[in-house]
């Protein structure tokens, strides 16, 4: 079984720009996967950390 962890953000382009100004290396540019706009940054360990802007319903938008 394979597991992946993605960090979710509201604006992927703005988030990547902010991370870039702080010295983060963008390892995988934004692409449209239908369900969201994923990209990745390189961690100091050399591993990639994916993040994405969702294009699907999210729980925090649900009425309580």
N, C-alpha and C positions, 0 to 999 in steps of 0.2 A: 504494500500500500504506500502510495506517495502522498505527502501532505505539503501544501504550500501556504505561506502566510503573506498576505498582501496588506499594506497600509492603505486606507481609503482617504481620499482628500476631495475637497469641493471643486478645486480648479487645478488640474494637473500641470498645465503650462506655467501658471504662476508659482506653484509649489516647486517645480523643477528649476525655475529661474531663481527663486530664493535659495534653494539648496546649492545651486551653482555658485552664487555669490559668496556662499559660506565655505566653498572649497570642495563640495561633493562632486564626485565624478559620475556623470550620467552614463550608464553602461548600456542602456537600451532605450532608445527614443520612443515617444508616444506612437501608438498604433491603434486603430479602431478595430476592436474585436466584437463589436455589436453589443455585448453585455457591459462594456466599459472601455475606457481609454488607459491601458496599462503602459508602464515604463518601469525602468529599474535604475537604482543607483548602486555603486560599488562600495561595499563596506571595507574598513581597514583590513579585515581578514582575507579579502579577495572575493568573498561571496557576494552575490547579487541580492539586493533587497527590493522586491517589486512593490510598487504602489500604483494606485489607479483612481480614476474619477469614474464613479458608477454611472451607468446608463440604464439601470434597473431600479425598481422600487427599493427603498431602504427603510429599515425599521424606525429610524428616528423621524421619519416623515408621517408615521401613523398617528391618527388621533388617539388620545388616551381615553 
